[in-house]
Amino acid sequence: MNEDWISQIKRGTLEYAILILIKKKDRYGYDLIQTLEKYPMLQTKESTVYPLLRRLLKNNYLEAYWKNIEEGTPPRKYYKITELGNFYLNALKRDWMILVKNISDLSEEEK
């Protein structure tokens, strides 16, 4: 598969995937990376996830807080979705569904 094409698809969908995961439960960065590892087209690196999380925070789609997990380990920065983030996620979902339908319709026209 063309690596540039895969990269473009990932960039466009990673934000959506991360918001879906955080909506399900509060998460920290490494947890997101590990979870995305299970999905080949969504595998990513810290250098991609952390700037994306910072941008989502800056846009008020996420809130962050520190949480101690166990004594003797450093606290982890967790992210939770905001009300504005939920609105944004719903808009992304709507756009995603339209895109999938459009691609499906195009594919059917080729037959």
All heavy atoms as an XYZ file, in Angstrom:
949
protein
N       0.832     -1.178      0.000
C       0.000      0.000      0.000
C       0.883      1.250      0.000
O       1.960      1.247      0.559
C      -0.893     -0.025      1.232
C      -2.317      0.349      0.956
S      -3.315      0.353      2.435
C      -4.311     -1.075      2.117
N       0.418      2.303     -0.589
C       1.149      3.548     -0.671
C       1.230      4.187      0.727
O       0.220      4.542      1.316
C       0.436      4.469     -1.655
C       1.136      5.788     -1.845
O       1.720      6.339     -0.930
N       1.065      6.301     -3.046
N       2.458      4.365      1.225
C       2.660      4.896      2.580
C       2.146      6.326      2.724
O       1.640      6.701      3.776
C       4.141      4.823      2.963
C       4.659      3.403      3.136
C       3.970      2.646      4.261
O       3.725      3.225      5.325
O       3.662      1.461      4.050
N       2.282      7.161      1.685
C       1.782      8.538      1.760
C       0.271      8.565      1.904
O      -0.275      9.347      2.669
C       2.190      9.334      0.514
C       3.679      9.618      0.472
O       4.301      9.631      1.547
O       4.210      9.824     -0.634
N      -0.391      7.703      1.176
C      -1.845      7.605      1.240
C      -2.289      7.186      2.634
O      -3.207      7.766      3.206
C      -2.331      6.615      0.185
C      -3.812      6.499      0.092
C      -4.677      7.379     -0.500
C      -4.626      5.446      0.597
N      -5.961      6.932     -0.382
C      -5.960      5.746      0.288
C      -4.345      4.278      1.290
C      -7.015      4.915      0.649
C      -5.391      3.449      1.647
C      -6.710      3.784      1.322
N      -1.609      6.189      3.191
C      -1.924      5.722      4.554
C      -1.711      6.854      5.548
O      -2.537      7.085      6.433
C      -1.084      4.493      4.920
C      -1.509      3.297      4.068
C      -1.212      4.159      6.404
C      -0.614      2.096      4.195
N      -0.627      7.585      5.401
C      -0.330      8.688      6.306
C      -1.426      9.756      6.259
O      -1.835     10.288      7.285
C       1.025      9.292      5.941
O       1.307     10.393      6.748
N      -1.907     10.076      5.074
C      -2.971     11.071      4.930
C      -4.270     10.601      5.579
O      -4.954     11.380      6.240
C      -3.203     11.388      3.456
C      -2.094     12.184      2.840
C      -2.285     12.379      1.347
O      -3.235     11.895      0.756
N      -1.371     13.116      0.735
N      -4.601      9.334      5.394
C      -5.813      8.792      6.022
C      -5.682      8.849      7.540
O      -6.609      9.254      8.241
C      -6.086      7.351      5.560
C      -6.515      7.333      4.103
C      -7.147      6.681      6.426
C      -6.639      5.949      3.516
N      -4.530      8.449      8.064
C      -4.320      8.445      9.515
C      -4.453      9.838     10.108
O      -5.098     10.022     11.135
C      -2.945      7.861      9.846
C      -2.891      6.362      9.747
C      -1.505      5.839      9.915
C      -1.022      5.924     11.328
N       0.209      5.181     11.556
N      -3.838     10.812      9.453
C      -3.909     12.178      9.971
C      -5.342     12.666     10.064
O      -5.725     13.330     11.018
C      -3.110     13.119      9.086
C      -1.777     13.495      9.674
C      -1.087     14.407      8.757
N      -0.874     13.579      7.562
C      -0.131     13.865      6.548
N       0.478     14.959      6.480
N       0.020     13.067      5.526
N      -6.134     12.319      9.077
C      -7.518     12.774      9.044
C      -8.441     12.061     10.008
O      -9.506     12.558     10.339
N      -8.049     10.882     10.463
C      -8.941     10.097     11.322
C      -8.442      9.949     12.757
O      -9.221      9.590     13.633
C      -9.149      8.686     10.739
O      -7.891      8.052     10.586
C      -9.854      8.730      9.405
N      -7.185     10.245     13.008
C      -6.623     10.050     14.343
C      -7.318     10.906     15.394
O      -7.621     10.434     16.487
C      -5.122     10.334     14.312
C      -4.318      9.821     15.477
C      -4.524      8.322     15.676
C      -2.852     10.129     15.273
N      -7.599     12.141     15.061
C      -8.297     13.028     15.996
C      -9.657     12.443     16.373
O     -10.022     12.405     17.549
C      -8.463     14.399     15.348
C      -9.138     15.419     16.217
C      -9.169     16.773     15.545
O      -9.985     16.958     14.617
O      -8.380     17.632     15.954
N     -10.372     11.970     15.381
C     -11.679     11.350     15.609
C     -11.539     10.121     16.504
O     -12.265      9.970     17.483
C     -12.293     11.007     14.246
C     -13.680     10.404     14.276
C     -14.652     10.828     15.167
C     -14.021      9.411     13.367
C     -15.920     10.276     15.166
C     -15.293      8.853     13.356
C     -16.235      9.296     14.258
O     -17.497      8.745     14.254
N     -10.577      9.258     16.197
C     -10.366      8.033     16.981
C     -10.004      8.353     18.429
O     -10.526      7.734     19.364
C      -9.274      7.182     16.334
N      -9.158      9.332     18.634
C      -8.743      9.703     19.998
C      -9.925     10.246     20.789
O     -10.113      9.895     21.956
C      -7.565     10.694     19.950
C      -6.288      9.920     19.574
C      -7.400     11.440     21.265
C      -5.071     10.775     19.355
N     -10.736     11.072     20.168
C     -11.915     11.595     20.869
C     -12.900     10.477     21.207
O     -13.495     10.489     22.292
C     -12.591     12.690     20.044
C     -11.852     14.024     20.017
C     -12.457     14.954     18.985
C     -11.842     14.671     21.400
N     -13.060      9.515     20.312
C     -13.931      8.365     20.605
C     -13.426      7.629     21.836
O     -14.201      7.301     22.747
C     -14.003      7.404     19.399
C     -14.805      8.021     18.258
C     -14.617      6.061     19.795
C     -14.701      7.255     16.942
N     -12.125      7.372     21.891
C     -11.553      6.634     23.023
C     -11.698      7.403     24.329
O     -12.028      6.826     25.366
C     -10.077      6.319     22.749
C      -9.818      5.293     21.658
C      -8.327      5.212     21.340
C     -10.354      3.921     22.069
N     -11.454      8.705     24.285
C     -11.535      9.507     25.508
C     -12.982      9.680     25.955
O     -13.253      9.768     27.154
C     -10.815     10.862     25.319
C      -9.312     10.617     25.146
C     -11.079     11.795     26.494
C      -8.510     11.847     24.795
N     -13.913      9.689     25.027
C     -15.331      9.769     25.419
C     -15.735      8.531     26.222
O     -16.505      8.628     27.180
C     -16.221      9.925     24.193
C     -17.699     10.038     24.573
C     -18.561     10.256     23.359
C     -20.026     10.221     23.712
N     -20.527     11.437     24.307
N     -15.186      7.369     25.847
C     -15.518      6.130     26.549
C     -15.007      6.133     27.976
O     -15.673      5.645     28.887
C     -14.940      4.925     25.805
C     -15.617      4.665     24.480
C     -14.994      3.483     23.771
C     -15.672      3.244     22.439
N     -15.089      2.090     21.746
N     -13.816      6.687     28.181
C     -13.250      6.816     29.532
C     -12.059      7.758     29.477
O     -11.431      7.911     28.428
C     -12.847      5.461     30.116
C     -11.645      4.818     29.458
C     -11.254      3.526     30.179
C      -9.949      2.994     29.628
N      -9.470      1.831     30.350
N     -11.767      8.396     30.592
C     -10.607      9.276     30.673
C      -9.357      8.445     30.398
O      -9.256      7.296     30.822
C     -10.513      9.914     32.054
C     -11.681     10.837     32.358
O     -12.577     10.987     31.504
O     -11.692     11.411     33.461
N      -8.421      9.028     29.677
C      -7.219      8.293     29.278
C      -5.993      9.183     29.390
O      -6.079     10.397     29.357
C      -7.337      7.830     27.837
C      -8.542      6.939     27.603
C      -8.242      6.014     26.501
N      -9.376      5.138     26.250
C      -9.276      3.840     26.146
N      -8.122      3.245     26.280
N     -10.333      3.107     25.888
N      -4.816      8.542     29.468
C      -3.546      9.255     29.418
C      -2.880      8.930     28.083
O      -3.275      7.989     27.377
C      -2.658      8.916     30.616
C      -2.377      7.447     30.828
C      -1.201      6.879     30.351
C      -3.282      6.633     31.510
C      -0.939      5.533     30.538
C      -3.025      5.288     31.707
C      -1.849      4.748     31.219
O      -1.588      3.413     31.412
N      -1.896      9.715     27.696
C      -1.309      9.614     26.366
C      -0.805      8.230     25.993
O      -1.123      7.721     24.909
N      -0.007      7.622     26.860
C       0.558      6.314     26.520
C      -0.539      5.266     26.382
O      -0.458      4.379     25.531
C       1.590      5.895     27.569
C       2.330      4.645     27.193
C       3.239      4.646     26.132
C       2.114      3.459     27.881
C       3.917      3.484     25.774
C       2.789      2.296     27.534
C       3.693      2.323     26.481
O       4.349      1.179     26.126
N      -1.591      5.382     27.175
C      -2.740      4.474     27.067
C      -3.384      4.599     25.682
O      -3.741      3.594     25.071
C      -3.753      4.797     28.176
C      -5.004      3.940     28.109
O      -4.898      2.728     27.850
O      -6.099      4.493     28.325
N      -3.508      5.813     25.204
C      -4.068      6.018     23.865
C      -3.194      5.356     22.797
O      -3.698      4.665     21.917
C      -4.197      7.517     23.568
C      -5.292      8.252     24.322
C      -5.099      9.753     24.221
C      -6.659      7.846     23.805
N      -1.894      5.562     22.915
C      -0.963      4.976     21.942
C      -1.060      3.457     21.958
O      -1.139      2.814     20.904
C       0.478      5.452     22.223
C       0.583      6.953     21.971
C       1.486      4.671     21.380
C       1.832      7.600     22.536
N      -1.083      2.869     23.160
C      -1.185      1.408     23.286
C      -2.509      0.885     22.726
O      -2.544     -0.157     22.078
C      -1.044      0.988     24.749
C       0.341      1.187     25.313
C       1.362      0.313     24.609
O       2.121      0.786     23.791
N       1.372     -0.955     24.921
N      -3.587      1.585     22.973
C      -4.898      1.162     22.471
C      -4.932      1.240     20.952
O      -5.417      0.322     20.285
C      -6.015      2.026     23.082
O      -5.957      1.910     24.513
C      -7.383      1.576     22.595
N      -4.397      2.304     20.391
C      -4.380      2.470     18.939
C      -3.487      1.439     18.257
O      -3.694      1.118     17.083
C      -3.954      3.892     18.567
C      -4.948      4.986     18.949
C      -4.324      6.368     18.777
C      -6.231      4.867     18.148
N      -2.499      0.907     18.987
C      -1.618     -0.136     18.443
C      -2.404     -1.359     17.966
O      -1.962     -2.069     17.079
C      -0.611     -0.600     19.507
C       0.617      0.235     19.626
C       1.518      0.141     18.411
O       1.835     -0.976     17.959
O       1.897      1.209     17.913
N      -3.558     -1.590     18.552
C      -4.372     -2.758     18.200
C      -5.020     -2.621     16.829
O      -5.562     -3.591     16.298
C      -5.477     -2.971     19.250
C      -4.965     -3.212     20.638
C      -6.105     -3.228     21.644
C      -5.575     -3.225     23.064
N      -6.641     -3.036     24.031
N      -4.999     -1.420     16.277
C      -5.661     -1.138     15.011
C      -4.601     -0.692     13.988
O      -4.142      0.455     14.050
C      -6.724     -0.054     15.193
C      -7.723     -0.416     16.260
C      -7.532     -0.025     17.582
C      -8.836     -1.182     15.948
C      -8.438     -0.378     18.574
C      -9.749     -1.537     16.930
C      -9.536     -1.135     18.245
O     -10.431     -1.492     19.220
N      -4.219     -1.584     13.065
C      -3.092     -1.294     12.170
C      -3.147      0.061     11.467
O      -2.125      0.733     11.362
C      -3.138     -2.443     11.162
C      -3.796     -3.561     11.903
C      -4.783     -2.903     12.823
N      -4.291      0.480     11.015
C      -4.362      1.758     10.296
C      -4.304      2.968     11.237
O      -4.193      4.107     10.783
C      -5.643      1.840      9.455
C      -5.661      0.916      8.264
S      -4.481      1.384      6.989
C      -5.289      2.787      6.276
N      -4.385      2.734     12.539
C      -4.374      3.840     13.507
C      -3.125      3.856     14.376
O      -3.003      4.712     15.252
C      -5.624      3.776     14.395
C      -6.949      3.979     13.669
C      -8.112      3.722     14.625
C      -7.037      5.376     13.085
N      -2.199      2.929     14.146
C      -0.967      2.911     14.933
C      -0.236      4.228     14.747
O      -0.143      4.748     13.637
C      -0.093      1.737     14.519
C      -0.697      0.406     14.878
C       0.110     -0.770     14.341
O       1.043     -0.601     13.576
N      -0.270     -1.955     14.754
N       0.277      4.746     15.845
C       0.910      6.060     15.788
C       2.005      6.158     16.828
O       2.221      5.234     17.615
C      -0.148      7.164     15.959
O       0.447      8.413     15.656
C      -0.740      7.174     17.353
N       2.669      7.305     16.855
C       3.791      7.530     17.761
C       3.472      8.666     18.718
O       2.568      9.458     18.484
C       5.033      7.888     16.954
C       5.471      6.783     16.020
C       6.676      7.217     15.236
C       7.101      6.053     14.366
N       7.561      6.423     13.082
N       4.284      8.740     19.782
C       4.134      9.820     20.756
C       4.235     11.182     20.086
O       3.515     12.110     20.444
C       5.216      9.710     21.830
C       5.047      8.546     22.763
C       6.144      8.477     23.805
O       6.700      9.542     24.177
O       6.445      7.368     24.247
N       5.132     11.296     19.100
C       5.362     12.581     18.428
C       4.144     13.046     17.630
O       4.083     14.198     17.215
C       6.583     12.486     17.513
O       6.384     11.503     16.517
N       3.187     12.166     17.435
C       1.940     12.535     16.764
C       0.821     12.764     17.773
O       0.064     13.725     17.674
C       1.517     11.433     15.775
O       2.566     11.240     14.829
C       0.228     11.790     15.051
N       0.735     11.885     18.766
C      -0.379     11.934     19.719
C      -0.306     13.140     20.648
O      -1.303     13.843     20.832
C      -0.455     10.622     20.535
C      -1.435     10.755     21.700
C      -0.874      9.474     19.633
N       0.859     13.421     21.223
C       0.924     14.491     22.210
C       0.655     15.885     21.623
O      -0.081     16.677     22.241
C       2.232     14.425     22.999
C       2.228     13.252     23.955
C       2.972     12.114     23.692
C       1.430     13.265     25.091
C       2.939     11.017     24.560
C       1.380     12.184     25.960
C       2.148     11.066     25.687
O       2.101      9.997     26.539
N       1.166     16.220     20.438
C       0.764     17.517     19.851
C      -0.736     17.578     19.553
O      -1.358     18.631     19.716
C       1.590     17.593     18.561
C       2.764     16.705     18.806
C       2.255     15.591     19.680
N      -1.305     16.463     19.141
C      -2.749     16.422     18.884
C      -3.521     16.656     20.179
O      -4.479     17.428     20.211
C      -3.126     15.083     18.259
C      -4.603     14.837     17.995
C      -5.206     15.924     17.128
C      -4.794     13.487     17.331
N      -3.093     16.019     21.267
C      -3.753     16.230     22.562
C      -3.630     17.692     23.000
O      -4.594     18.275     23.503
C      -3.160     15.298     23.624
C      -3.505     13.822     23.471
C      -2.665     12.969     24.412
C      -4.988     13.575     23.710
N      -2.453     18.288     22.795
C      -2.281     19.708     23.149
C      -3.232     20.598     22.344
O      -3.816     21.541     22.881
C      -0.831     20.142     22.939
C       0.093     19.713     24.061
C       1.439     20.400     24.002
N       2.201     20.052     22.810
C       2.975     18.968     22.691
N       3.085     18.118     23.703
N       3.645     18.746     21.576
N      -3.400     20.290     21.057
C      -4.304     21.077     20.217
C      -5.752     20.911     20.666
O      -6.512     21.884     20.728
C      -4.147     20.680     18.751
C      -4.911     21.594     17.814
C      -4.507     21.453     16.370
N      -4.432     20.095     15.884
C      -5.485     19.356     15.525
N      -6.697     19.835     15.631
N      -5.320     18.139     15.068
N      -6.140     19.686     21.017
C      -7.506     19.440     21.500
C      -7.755     20.162     22.822
O      -8.849     20.673     23.061
C      -7.761     17.936     21.628
C      -7.833     17.166     20.294
C      -7.812     15.656     20.548
C      -9.065     17.565     19.498
N      -6.721     20.229     23.675
C      -6.829     20.993     24.929
C      -6.980     22.485     24.631
O      -7.840     23.152     25.216
C      -5.573     20.789     25.782
C      -5.493     19.551     26.648
C      -4.086     19.376     27.185
C      -6.494     19.620     27.781
N      -6.142     22.987     23.733
C      -6.167     24.411     23.385
C      -7.526     24.818     22.828
O      -8.009     25.919     23.085
C      -5.058     24.698     22.364
C      -4.940     26.138     21.977
C      -3.840     26.334     20.967
C      -3.866     27.769     20.479
N      -3.080     27.961     19.279
N      -8.162     23.918     22.081
C      -9.473     24.203     21.498
C     -10.625     23.926     22.463
O     -11.795     24.016     22.079
C      -9.665     23.391     20.219
C      -8.770     23.857     19.103
O      -8.375     25.014     19.054
N      -8.422     22.963     18.197
N     -10.288     23.557     23.698
C     -11.266     23.271     24.747
C     -12.154     22.063     24.463
O     -13.276     21.983     24.954
C     -12.128     24.505     25.048
C     -11.302     25.635     25.597
O     -10.481     25.430     26.493
N     -11.471     26.816     25.060
N     -11.650     21.126     23.658
C     -12.367     19.882     23.409
C     -12.037     18.850     24.488
O     -12.786     17.909     24.682
C     -12.019     19.302     22.037
C     -12.386     20.199     20.880
C     -11.558     20.314     19.779
C     -13.572     20.938     20.879
C     -11.892     21.131     18.706
C     -13.905     21.763     19.822
C     -13.052     21.849     18.733
O     -13.395     22.653     17.678
N     -10.917     19.071     25.166
C     -10.484     18.193     26.257
C     -10.095     19.022     27.459
O      -9.739     20.190     27.334
C      -9.261     17.362     25.842
C      -9.393     16.370     24.702
C      -8.054     15.706     24.432
C     -10.461     15.326     24.996
N     -10.145     18.381     28.627
C      -9.576     18.915     29.860
C      -8.534     17.909     30.318
O      -8.652     16.725     30.020
C     -10.646     19.028     30.951
C     -11.708     20.047     30.685
C     -12.803     20.038     31.747
O     -12.819     19.126     32.608
O     -13.654     20.928     31.703
N      -7.546     18.384     31.058
C      -6.506     17.491     31.565
C      -6.428     17.605     33.084
O      -6.730     18.654     33.654
C      -5.162     17.843     30.950
N      -6.052     16.513     33.706
C      -5.827     16.506     35.147
C      -4.770     15.454     35.458
O      -4.553     14.517     34.696
C      -7.132     16.241     35.916
C      -7.772     14.900     35.643
C      -7.500     13.784     36.451
C      -8.661     14.736     34.583
C      -8.089     12.552     36.193
C      -9.254     13.513     34.321
C      -8.963     12.430     35.134
O      -9.545     11.205     34.867
N      -4.105     15.639     36.586
C      -3.071     14.701     37.015
C      -3.660     13.717     38.007
O      -4.485     14.097     38.848
C      -1.900     15.446     37.644
C      -1.164     16.266     36.642
C      -1.376     17.585     36.343
C      -0.128     15.825     35.775
N      -0.527     17.992     35.342
C       0.255     16.935     34.982
C       0.519     14.605     35.588
C       1.258     16.845     34.020
C       1.529     14.525     34.637
C       1.884     15.633     33.866
N      -3.224     12.472     37.909
C      -3.755     11.430     38.786
C      -2.616     10.511     39.235
O      -1.836     10.039     38.410
C      -4.820     10.623     38.033
C      -5.502      9.557     38.852
C      -6.590      8.897     38.009
C      -7.293      7.797     38.752
N      -8.316      7.141     37.914
N      -2.538     10.285     40.555
C      -1.583      9.315     41.088
C      -2.179      7.924     40.969
O      -3.309      7.701     41.376
C      -1.270      9.603     42.558
C      -0.399     10.826     42.708
O       0.502     11.051     41.917
N      -0.679     11.621     43.724
N      -1.426      7.011     40.394
C      -1.907      5.652     40.194
C      -1.525      4.775     41.378
O      -2.359      4.141     41.992
C      -1.351      5.051     38.879
C      -1.746      5.936     37.691
C      -1.829      3.623     38.670
C      -3.232      6.191     37.557
N      -0.242      4.738     41.688
C       0.207      3.977     42.845
C       1.375      4.709     43.479
O       2.087      5.464     42.815
C       0.585      2.543     42.459
C       1.550      2.420     41.301
C       1.741      0.982     40.865
O       0.812      0.424     40.265
O       2.815      0.444     41.142
N       1.552      4.493     44.736
C       2.600      5.175     45.472
C       3.973      4.846     44.894
O       4.247      3.713     44.532
C       2.550      4.764     46.949
C       3.440      5.606     47.797
C       2.797      6.002     49.092
O       1.574      5.851     49.231
O       3.537      6.462     49.944
N       4.793      5.870     44.768
C       6.137      5.676     44.260
C       6.271      5.842     42.752
O       7.379      5.812     42.229
N       5.152      5.999     42.056
C       5.221      6.234     40.611
C       4.778      7.664     40.342
O       3.955      8.217     41.086
C       4.318      5.258     39.814
O       2.964      5.460     40.185
C       4.714      3.814     40.063
N       5.307      8.248     39.282
C       4.893      9.625     38.985
C       3.421      9.683     38.566
O       2.891      8.706     38.023
C       5.812     10.035     37.826
C       6.428      8.791     37.309
C       6.301      7.739     38.360
N       2.770     10.807     38.830
C       1.370     10.939     38.401
C       1.275     10.948     36.876
O       2.229     11.284     36.177
C       0.928     12.271     39.004
C       2.173     13.023     39.280
C       3.255     12.010     39.483
N       0.113     10.587     36.373
C      -0.151     10.574     34.938
C      -1.123     11.696     34.594
O      -2.034     11.986     35.356
C      -0.775      9.250     34.513
C       0.168      8.098     34.608
C      -0.514      6.829     34.167
N       0.425      5.726     34.199
C       0.076      4.462     34.334
N      -1.197      4.124     34.434
N       0.989      3.516     34.348
N      -0.920     12.269     33.423
C      -1.817     13.315     32.941
C      -2.946     12.641     32.168
O      -2.713     12.028     31.133
C      -1.068     14.294     32.046
C      -1.870     15.511     31.658
C      -0.992     16.474     30.878
C      -1.681     17.788     30.630
N      -0.777     18.712     29.922
N      -4.146     12.766     32.696
C      -5.330     12.181     32.065
C      -6.098     13.252     31.304
O      -6.066     14.429     31.670
C      -6.258     11.566     33.123
C      -5.871     10.181     33.530
C      -4.829      9.955     34.414
C      -6.556      9.080     33.032
C      -4.468      8.669     34.786
C      -6.211      7.791     33.397
C      -5.165      7.591     34.275
O      -4.822      6.312     34.636
N      -6.795     12.797     30.281
C      -7.604     13.680     29.455
C      -9.051     13.236     29.514
O      -9.338     12.046     29.505
C      -7.120     13.645     27.996
C      -5.694     14.109     27.859
C      -4.647     13.216     27.989
C      -5.395     15.450     27.628
C      -3.327     13.646     27.885
C      -4.092     15.887     27.517
C      -3.061     14.969     27.648
O      -1.763     15.402     27.551
N      -9.943     14.206     29.597
C     -11.382     13.914     29.558
C     -12.023     14.857     28.565
O     -11.565     15.986     28.372
C     -12.009     14.001     30.944
C     -12.148     15.386     31.510
C     -12.733     15.399     32.901
C     -14.238     15.361     32.814
N     -14.916     15.358     34.082
N     -13.077     14.387     27.944
C     -13.754     15.184     26.925
C     -14.650     16.222     27.600
O     -15.236     15.964     28.650
C     -14.536     14.268     25.946
C     -14.902     15.011     24.667
C     -15.732     13.641     26.622
C     -15.293     14.110     23.521
N     -14.726     17.394     27.003
C     -15.577     18.464     27.516
C     -16.918     18.450     26.778
O     -17.101     17.714     25.804
C     -14.917     19.835     27.284
O     -14.787     20.040     25.874
C     -13.556     19.933     27.975
N     -17.813     19.290     27.218
C     -19.098     19.420     26.520
C     -18.868     19.893     25.083
O     -19.459     19.361     24.134
C     -20.004     20.400     27.269
C     -21.397     20.473     26.708
C     -22.323     21.366     27.531
O     -22.020     21.645     28.700
O     -23.358     21.777     26.969
N     -17.983     20.869     24.918
C     -17.645     21.342     23.578
C     -17.015     20.214     22.756
O     -17.293     20.057     21.562
C     -16.686     22.539     23.656
C     -16.298     23.199     22.337
C     -17.531     23.718     21.598
C     -15.298     24.315     22.589
N     -16.186     19.395     23.413
C     -15.580     18.245     22.748
C     -16.615     17.241     22.283
O     -16.481     16.649     21.209
N     -17.667     17.053     23.072
C     -18.748     16.155     22.661
C     -19.473     16.687     21.424
O     -19.814     15.918     20.529
C     -19.748     15.934     23.802
C     -19.296     14.852     24.747
O     -18.954     13.754     24.330
N     -19.294     15.161     26.035
N     -19.703     18.000     21.385
C     -20.321     18.595     20.196
C     -19.428     18.390     18.978
O     -19.902     18.031     17.895
C     -20.594     20.093     20.395
C     -21.753     20.387     21.300
C     -21.583     21.125     22.454
C     -23.037     19.931     20.990
C     -22.649     21.401     23.292
C     -24.119     20.209     21.817
C     -23.925     20.934     22.977
N     -18.135     18.626     19.173
C     -17.175     18.461     18.085
C     -17.119     17.002     17.627
O     -17.125     16.724     16.427
C     -15.802     18.951     18.535
C     -14.733     18.858     17.484
C     -14.886     19.477     16.249
C     -13.555     18.165     17.731
C     -13.898     19.401     15.277
C     -12.559     18.083     16.772
C     -12.734     18.708     15.549
O     -11.756     18.616     14.595
N     -17.105     16.077     18.579
C     -17.091     14.648     18.250
C     -18.332     14.269     17.448
O     -18.248     13.526     16.463
C     -16.985     13.801     19.520
C     -17.031     12.279     19.338
C     -15.930     11.788     18.415
C     -16.938     11.600     20.698
N     -19.486     14.773     17.839
C     -20.722     14.490     17.090
C     -20.641     15.034     15.665
O     -21.114     14.386     14.720
C     -21.936     15.046     17.822
C     -22.271     14.246     19.060
O     -21.972     13.060     19.148
N     -22.872     14.891     20.041
N     -20.038     16.207     15.499
C     -19.872     16.773     14.155
C     -18.920     15.912     13.328
O     -19.172     15.645     12.150
C     -19.352     18.211     14.243
N     -17.828     15.456     13.953
C     -16.897     14.568     13.252
C     -17.582     13.268     12.847
O     -17.381     12.775     11.727
C     -15.683     14.254     14.128
C     -14.687     15.383     14.366
C     -13.622     14.943     15.367
C     -14.037     15.834     13.066
N     -18.405     12.730     13.744
C     -19.116     11.483     13.449
C     -20.053     11.682     12.260
O     -20.100     10.848     11.350
C     -19.903     11.017     14.670
C     -20.661      9.732     14.435
C     -21.417      9.290     15.680
C     -22.157      7.991     15.406
N     -22.866      7.508     16.570
N     -20.792     12.779     12.279
C     -21.707     13.070     11.173
C     -20.938     13.184      9.853
O     -21.299     12.567      8.852
C     -22.465     14.367     11.457
C     -23.521     14.715     10.415
C     -24.128     16.093     10.647
N     -23.111     17.128     10.550
C     -22.709     17.904     11.558
N     -23.263     17.802     12.747
N     -21.769     18.818     11.384
N     -19.842     13.930      9.869
C     -19.028     14.090      8.662
C     -18.435     12.756      8.216
O     -18.369     12.473      7.016
C     -17.910     15.106      8.897
C     -18.429     16.526      9.061
O     -19.620     16.779      8.761
O     -17.640     17.383      9.501
N     -17.996     11.944      9.177
C     -17.430     10.635      8.857
C     -18.476      9.747      8.174
O     -18.180      9.097      7.175
C     -16.908      9.967     10.124
C     -16.285      8.633      9.857
C     -16.848      7.407     10.024
C     -14.985      8.388      9.329
N     -15.986      6.424      9.650
C     -14.825      6.995      9.224
C     -13.935      9.222      8.951
C     -13.662      6.415      8.745
C     -12.769      8.638      8.480
C     -12.647      7.243      8.376
N     -19.691      9.746      8.706
C     -20.752      8.917      8.139
C     -21.100      9.375      6.710
O     -21.329      8.546      5.832
C     -21.999      8.945      9.024
C     -21.766      8.413     10.432
S     -21.049      6.767     10.492
C     -22.461      5.797     10.084
N     -21.103     10.670      6.485
C     -21.362     11.201      5.142
C     -20.244     10.776      4.196
O     -20.504     10.325      3.068
C     -21.522     12.741      5.179
C     -22.811     13.121      5.908
C     -21.502     13.322      3.764
C     -22.917     14.600      6.252
N     -18.997     10.896      4.662
C     -17.861     10.502      3.832
C     -17.927      9.020      3.463
O     -17.756      8.652      2.296
C     -16.546     10.803      4.559
C     -15.277     10.340      3.860
C     -15.091     11.043      2.530
C     -14.071     10.530      4.763
N     -18.189      8.175      4.448
C     -18.280      6.732      4.193
C     -19.399      6.441      3.192
O     -19.229      5.645      2.263
C     -18.487      5.952      5.512
C     -18.863      4.501      5.255
C     -17.231      6.032      6.366
N     -20.534      7.103      3.359
C     -21.650      6.900      2.416
C     -21.277      7.363      1.016
O     -21.558      6.681      0.030
C     -22.904      7.627      2.898
C     -24.038      7.582      1.880
C     -25.363      7.368      2.476
C     -26.510      7.332      1.516
N     -26.309      6.813      0.189
N     -20.624      8.531      0.934
C     -20.208      9.034     -0.378
C     -19.243      8.078     -1.068
O     -19.389      7.799     -2.266
C     -19.554     10.411     -0.250
C     -20.514     11.525      0.091
O     -20.081     12.628      0.407
N     -21.810     11.288      0.041
N     -18.279      7.567     -0.340
C     -17.315      6.613     -0.906
C     -18.030      5.331     -1.319
O     -17.770      4.778     -2.393
C     -16.178      6.319      0.094
C     -15.342      7.573      0.356
C     -15.309      5.160     -0.377
C     -14.605      8.101     -0.869
N     -18.938      4.863     -0.488
C     -19.707      3.667     -0.812
C     -20.532      3.880     -2.080
O     -20.569      3.018     -2.958
C     -20.612      3.304      0.363
O     -21.373      2.165      0.061
N     -21.171      5.040     -2.170
C     -21.969      5.349     -3.357
C     -21.089      5.401     -4.607
O     -21.461      4.868     -5.658
C     -22.708      6.676     -3.186
C     -23.831      6.609     -2.161
O     -24.190      5.491     -1.728
O     -24.325      7.686     -1.772
N     -19.929      6.023     -4.495
C     -19.000      6.077     -5.618
C     -18.564      4.678     -6.038
O     -18.486      4.360     -7.222
C     -17.775      6.902     -5.261
C     -17.920      8.399     -5.291
C     -16.676      9.056     -4.719
C     -18.202      8.902     -6.697
N     -18.290      3.860     -5.058
C     -17.854      2.482     -5.317
C     -18.942      1.694     -6.039
O     -18.671      0.935     -6.969
C     -17.487      1.807     -4.000
O     -17.065      0.501     -4.230
N     -20.182      1.894     -5.625
C     -21.319      1.196     -6.250
C     -21.532      1.661     -7.686
O     -21.913      0.887     -8.541
C     -22.597      1.396     -5.436
C     -22.584      0.685     -4.101
C     -22.446     -0.817     -4.240
O     -23.127     -1.415     -5.093
O     -21.627     -1.404     -3.508
N     -21.270      2.932     -7.969
C     -21.431      3.475     -9.321
C     -20.460      2.822    -10.291
O     -20.709      2.755    -11.470
C     -21.210      4.990     -9.319
C     -22.355      5.751     -8.705
C     -22.080      7.254     -8.688
O     -21.153      7.712     -9.377
O     -22.812      7.952     -7.962
N     -19.329      2.349     -9.793
C     -18.314      1.730    -10.636
C     -18.708      0.344    -11.107
O     -18.115     -0.186    -12.030
C     -16.978      1.664     -9.870
C     -16.379      3.021     -9.599
C     -16.001      3.763    -10.881
O     -15.417      3.150    -11.789
O     -16.331      4.951    -10.971
N     -19.670     -0.293    -10.481
C     -20.051     -1.656    -10.831
C     -20.885     -1.713    -12.066
O     -21.558     -0.874    -12.501
C     -20.780     -2.328     -9.673
C     -19.866     -2.587     -8.504
C     -20.608     -3.316     -7.423
C     -19.656     -3.586     -6.258
N     -20.291     -4.244     -5.171
